[in-house]
Amino acid sequence: MQKGNRISGKKNSGFSMVELIVTVAILAIISVGAFLLTGSQNGWKLRHAAERLDSALDKAMVQSMSKSDTAGLIVYELNGEYYAAMIKESCRDGNIYRVTEDKVLEKYSLGKEPLTITLSYKGKDGTAVSDVTLSNQGSESNLSSAAEFLYDRSTGAVKTVKVNSVESYYTGIHLKLSDRDMQIKISAATGRHEIQ
């Protein structure tokens, strides 16, 4: 009389070596796929933020050339989220920016942390100034850190750039998410800009 498993006649005491290798290989493929998916999502989010900011710069320049009043764009961070708002006039009030409904034409969300937006610029005397990362806490009616781009109505050129209330010469906007980064360069003389 036969004892044990009647179907196979073998004792089944766990995984065979082949089954173990196949299981580990499948887990490795799933892990690599998840890692690549996360990296591509960060790249997509960064590209999306850069394209929205580039589009907002375009619209602000066109708006300034088609309207009788000054128009421009203000870029700021508030409580971990970055925004670009097309404005009818300067939002600066002394050393504070007041982004209020009566001054805003359109507002865009650019993304949330861990996205960072840094501005590089030179002072009016031509000396390099450290890069500035925009950061605020509180409300849109009381911002201490922002970048404001105002355009010349007749030419579309960037008339003034104010970073944290200091008039300066713009050299670049850097967007960074994890280990990826992009830059928007602008020609102050023409108002043209491009994503690099």
KEKE-3310 file (N, C-alpha, C; in steps of 0.2 Angstrom, whole numbers, plus 5000, padded with zeros to 4 digits):
npx = (5004:5002:5009:5006:5005:4994:4992:5003:5014:5025:5033:5028:5036:5038:5045:5052:5069:5069:5056:5058:5068:5061:5050:5058:5063:5052:5047:5058:5057:5045:5048:5058:5050:5041:5050:5055:5043:5040:5050:5048:5035:5039:5047:5037:5029:5037:5040:5027:5025:5035:5031:5018:5022:5030:5020:5011:5020:5020:5007:5005:5014:5008:4996:5000:5003:4991:4983:4978:4983:4996:5003:5007:5016:5016:5026:5025:5027:5016:5013:5019:5015:5017:5013:5008:5003:4993:4994:4985:4992:5006:5009:5016:5018:5026:5038:5031:5021:5004:4993:4979:4961:4956:4967:4972:4971:4972:4975:4988:4991:5007:5013:5017:5027:5038:5043:5053:5056:5067:5075:5087:5097:5104:5110:5105:5117:5125:5131:5132:5119:5114:5106:5088:5076:5059:5048:5035:5024:5007:4996:4989:4988:4998:5013:5030:5040:5042:5042:5041:5036:5035:5029:5034:5022:5023:5033:5034:5045:5053:5050:5052:5059:5056:5062:5058:5055:5066:5072:5079:5090:5085:5091:5087:5075:5074:5068:5065:5064:5065:5079:5079:5080:5075:5076:5070:5074:5075:5074:5077:5076:5068:5058:5056:5056:5062:5061:5074)
npy = (4994:5011:5026:5043:5057:5053:5057:5062:5055:5060:5070:5086:5099:5113:5127:5124:5125:5131:5137:5147:5155:5160:5167:5177:5184:5189:5198:5207:5212:5219:5228:5236:5241:5249:5259:5265:5270:5280:5289:5293:5300:5310:5317:5321:5329:5339:5344:5348:5359:5368:5370:5376:5388:5394:5396:5405:5416:5419:5423:5433:5443:5445:5450:5462:5469:5471:5478:5493:5496:5493:5477:5460:5447:5437:5427:5415:5407:5398:5391:5379:5377:5381:5396:5405:5420:5430:5448:5464:5475:5481:5471:5475:5482:5492:5483:5472:5460:5460:5450:5451:5449:5459:5463:5452:5443:5430:5414:5402:5385:5379:5368:5357:5356:5342:5351:5364:5381:5392:5408:5416:5430:5447:5461:5479:5485:5476:5466:5449:5441:5430:5415:5414:5406:5405:5407:5407:5410:5411:5422:5426:5440:5445:5443:5440:5436:5435:5435:5447:5451:5463:5470:5480:5489:5493:5486:5473:5469:5465:5475:5478:5468:5462:5455:5448:5462:5469:5478:5470:5462:5450:5433:5419:5406:5393:5377:5363:5346:5333:5324:5330:5344:5359:5374:5390:5402:5420:5433:5449:5461:5458:5450:5437:5420:5403:5386:5376)
npz = (5000:4996:5003:5007:4995:4983:4970:4963:4968:4974:4986:4991:4995:4995:4985:4970:4963:4950:4950:4960:4954:4943:4950:4957:4946:4939:4949:4949:4936:4938:4948:4941:4931:4938:4943:4932:4927:4937:4935:4922:4924:4932:4923:4913:4921:4924:4911:4907:4916:4912:4899:4901:4908:4898:4889:4896:4897:4883:4881:4889:4884:4871:4876:4882:4871:4864:4872:4880:4893:4904:4904:4910:4918:4932:4942:4955:4971:4982:4997:4994:4981:4964:4954:4939:4934:4923:4922:4924:4927:4937:4951:4962:4978:4986:4995:4994:4985:4979:4973:4967:4963:4955:4948:4941:4925:4920:4928:4931:4936:4940:4946:4960:4975:4974:4964:4959:4956:4950:4949:4938:4938:4934:4943:4941:4939:4932:4939:4944:4953:4966:4962:4964:4973:4973:4986:4998:5011:5017:5010:4994:4993:5000:4996:4998:4990:4973:4955:4943:4927:4916:4900:4886:4877:4863:4857:4862:4870:4885:4897:4911:4924:4939:4953:4968:4972:4967:4954:4939:4928:4918:4916:4916:4919:4929:4930:4941:4945:4955:4949:4937:4925:4918:4907:4904:4893:4890:4878:4883:4875:4864:4869:4866:4869:4874:4878:4885)
capx = (5000:5006:5007:5008:5001:4992:4992:5010:5018:5031:5032:5028:5038:5040:5046:5058:5074:5066:5050:5060:5071:5055:5047:5062:5064:5045:5047:5063:5054:5039:5052:5061:5045:5039:5055:5055:5037:5040:5055:5044:5030:5043:5049:5031:5026:5042:5039:5021:5026:5039:5026:5013:5025:5031:5013:5009:5024:5018:5000:5007:5017:5003:4991:5002:5004:4985:4979:4981:4986:5002:5001:5013:5016:5019:5027:5026:5025:5012:5011:5021:5012:5019:5008:5010:4996:4994:4991:4984:4996:5011:5006:5020:5016:5032:5042:5026:5016:4997:4990:4972:4957:4956:4973:4973:4967:4971:4980:4989:4995:5013:5014:5018:5033:5045:5045:5056:5057:5073:5077:5094:5097:5109:5107:5106:5124:5128:5134:5128:5116:5113:5099:5083:5070:5053:5045:5030:5019:5002:4991:4991:4988:5004:5018:5036:5044:5039:5045:5036:5038:5031:5031:5033:5017:5024:5038:5034:5051:5053:5051:5056:5059:5057:5063:5058:5055:5072:5073:5085:5091:5084:5095:5084:5070:5076:5063:5068:5059:5070:5085:5078:5079:5074:5077:5067:5078:5071:5078:5074:5076:5062:5052:5056:5059:5062:5063:5080)
capy = (5000:5017:5031:5050:5060:5048:5059:5062:5050:5064:5074:5093:5102:5120:5129:5121:5131:5135:5141:5152:5159:5163:5172:5183:5187:5193:5203:5211:5216:5224:5234:5241:5245:5255:5264:5269:5274:5286:5294:5296:5304:5317:5321:5323:5334:5345:5347:5351:5365:5372:5372:5381:5394:5397:5398:5411:5421:5421:5426:5440:5447:5447:5454:5468:5473:5472:5482:5500:5497:5488:5470:5456:5440:5436:5420:5415:5400:5399:5385:5373:5376:5387:5399:5410:5424:5436:5453:5470:5480:5478:5469:5477:5487:5493:5477:5466:5459:5459:5447:5452:5447:5465:5464:5446:5441:5423:5411:5395:5381:5376:5362:5357:5353:5344:5355:5371:5386:5397:5413:5419:5437:5451:5467:5484:5487:5470:5461:5443:5440:5423:5412:5415:5401:5408:5404:5411:5407:5416:5423:5430:5447:5447:5439:5444:5433:5434:5437:5450:5452:5468:5471:5486:5489:5495:5481:5467:5468:5464:5482:5477:5461:5463:5448:5450:5469:5472:5478:5467:5460:5442:5428:5412:5403:5386:5372:5357:5341:5327:5325:5333:5351:5363:5381:5395:5408:5425:5439:5455:5465:5456:5447:5430:5415:5396:5381:5372)
capz = (5000:4995:5008:5005:4990:4979:4963:4960:4971:4976:4992:4988:5001:4994:4978:4967:4961:4944:4952:4964:4950:4939:4954:4958:4939:4938:4954:4947:4931:4940:4951:4936:4927:4943:4944:4925:4927:4941:4932:4916:4927:4934:4916:4910:4925:4923:4904:4907:4920:4908:4893:4904:4910:4892:4886:4899:4894:4876:4881:4893:4879:4866:4879:4883:4864:4862:4877:4881:4899:4905:4906:4911:4921:4939:4944:4962:4975:4988:5001:4991:4974:4959:4949:4934:4933:4919:4926:4920:4930:4942:4958:4968:4983:4991:4994:4994:4979:4980:4968:4969:4957:4950:4944:4937:4920:4920:4932:4929:4941:4937:4949:4967:4977:4975:4959:4962:4951:4952:4944:4938:4935:4936:4945:4936:4938:4928:4943:4945:4959:4967:4960:4969:4973:4975:4992:5002:5016:5019:5005:4988:4994:5004:4994:4998:4985:4966:4949:4939:4920:4912:4893:4882:4873:4856:4854:4865:4874:4892:4900:4917:4927:4946:4957:4975:4972:4964:4946:4937:4921:4918:4913:4915:4924:4930:4933:4943:4948:4957:4946:4930:4925:4911:4908:4899:4892:4886:4876:4885:4869:4860:4873:4864:4874:4872:4883:4883)
cpx = (5004:5004:5009:5003:5000:4992:4999:5015:5025:5029:5033:5030:5040:5041:5052:5063:5071:5060:5053:5064:5066:5052:5051:5063:5058:5045:5052:5060:5049:5043:5055:5056:5042:5044:5055:5048:5037:5045:5051:5039:5033:5045:5043:5029:5031:5041:5032:5021:5030:5035:5021:5016:5027:5025:5011:5014:5022:5011:5001:5009:5012:4997:4993:5002:4997:4980:4982:4984:4992:5000:5008:5011:5019:5020:5028:5024:5021:5011:5013:5018:5015:5013:5011:5003:4998:4990:4990:4989:5001:5007:5010:5017:5021:5036:5037:5022:5009:4994:4983:4967:4956:4962:4975:4968:4966:4977:4981:4993:5001:5014:5016:5025:5033:5048:5048:5057:5062:5074:5084:5093:5103:5106:5108:5113:5128:5131:5130:5125:5114:5106:5094:5077:5064:5050:5041:5026:5013:4997:4993:4991:4994:5010:5025:5041:5040:5044:5040:5039:5033:5034:5030:5027:5018:5029:5037:5040:5049:5055:5055:5055:5060:5057:5063:5059:5061:5072:5079:5085:5090:5089:5092:5080:5072:5070:5066:5063:5064:5076:5085:5077:5078:5075:5073:5072:5074:5076:5074:5072:5070:5057:5052:5059:5058:5064:5069:5080)
cpy = (5006:5023:5038:5052:5054:5050:5059:5057:5054:5068:5081:5097:5110:5121:5125:5127:5135:5139:5148:5157:5163:5169:5178:5187:5192:5199:5209:5216:5221:5229:5239:5245:5251:5260:5268:5273:5280:5291:5297:5301:5311:5321:5324:5329:5341:5348:5351:5358:5370:5375:5377:5388:5398:5399:5404:5417:5424:5425:5433:5445:5450:5451:5461:5473:5474:5476:5489:5501:5492:5481:5466:5450:5440:5429:5420:5408:5402:5392:5379:5372:5382:5389:5404:5414:5430:5442:5459:5475:5477:5477:5472:5483:5488:5487:5471:5466:5457:5456:5446:5451:5453:5466:5458:5444:5434:5420:5404:5391:5378:5369:5363:5354:5345:5348:5362:5375:5391:5402:5415:5425:5441:5458:5473:5486:5481:5465:5455:5443:5433:5421:5413:5410:5404:5404:5409:5407:5412:5416:5427:5437:5450:5443:5443:5441:5431:5436:5440:5453:5457:5470:5478:5485:5489:5489:5474:5465:5468:5471:5482:5470:5463:5456:5450:5458:5473:5472:5475:5465:5452:5438:5421:5410:5395:5382:5366:5352:5335:5328:5328:5340:5354:5370:5385:5401:5413:5430:5445:5460:5464:5453:5439:5426:5408:5392:5377:5366)
cpz = (5000:5000:5005:5000:4985:4972:4960:4963:4974:4982:4990:4995:5000:4986:4976:4965:4955:4946:4956:4959:4945:4943:4955:4951:4938:4943:4952:4941:4933:4944:4946:4932:4932:4943:4938:4925:4931:4938:4926:4918:4929:4928:4913:4914:4924:4916:4904:4911:4915:4902:4896:4905:4903:4888:4889:4898:4887:4877:4885:4888:4874:4870:4880:4876:4862:4866:4878:4888:4899:4907:4906:4914:4927:4940:4952:4965:4981:4991:4997:4983:4970:4955:4945:4933:4928:4922:4922:4921:4935:4948:4964:4972:4988:4990:4995:4987:4982:4974:4969:4962:4952:4946:4939:4931:4919:4925:4931:4935:4938:4940:4956:4969:4976:4969:4962:4956:4954:4947:4944:4935:4937:4938:4940:4934:4934:4933:4944:4952:4960:4964:4966:4968:4976:4981:4996:5006:5017:5013:4999:4988:4998:5002:4995:4993:4978:4961:4944:4932:4917:4905:4891:4877:4865:4853:4857:4869:4881:4895:4906:4920:4935:4949:4964:4976:4969:4957:4944:4930:4921:4914:4912:4921:4923:4933:4935:4947:4949:4953:4939:4931:4918:4913:4902:4899:4888:4884:4878:4880:4865:4863:4871:4869:4871:4878:4880:4888)
residu = (MET:GLN:LYS:GLY:ASN:ARG:ILE:SER:GLY:LYS:LYS:ASN:SER:GLY:PHE:SER:MET:VAL:GLU:LEU:ILE:VAL:THR:VAL:ALA:ILE:LEU:ALA:ILE:ILE:SER:VAL:GLY:ALA:PHE:LEU:LEU:THR:GLY:SER:GLN:ASN:GLY:TRP:LYS:LEU:ARG:HIS:ALA:ALA:GLU:ARG:LEU:ASP:SER:ALA:LEU:ASP:LYS:ALA:MET:VAL:GLN:SER:MET:SER:LYS:SER:ASP:THR:ALA:GLY:LEU:ILE:VAL:TYR:GLU:LEU:ASN:GLY:GLU:TYR:TYR:ALA:ALA:MET:ILE:LYS:GLU:SER:CYS:ARG:ASP:GLY:ASN:ILE:TYR:ARG:VAL:THR:GLU:ASP:LYS:VAL:LEU:GLU:LYS:TYR:SER:LEU:GLY:LYS:GLU:PRO:LEU:THR:ILE:THR:LEU:SER:TYR:LYS:GLY:LYS:ASP:GLY:THR:ALA:VAL:SER:ASP:VAL:THR:LEU:SER:ASN:GLN:GLY:SER:GLU:SER:ASN:LEU:SER:SER:ALA:ALA:GLU:PHE:LEU:TYR:ASP:ARG:SER:THR:GLY:ALA:VAL:LYS:THR:VAL:LYS:VAL:ASN:SER:VAL:GLU:SER:TYR:TYR:THR:GLY:ILE:HIS:LEU:LYS:LEU:SER:ASP:ARG:ASP:MET:GLN:ILE:LYS:ILE:SER:ALA:ALA:THR:GLY:ARG:HIS:GLU:ILE:GLN)
# end
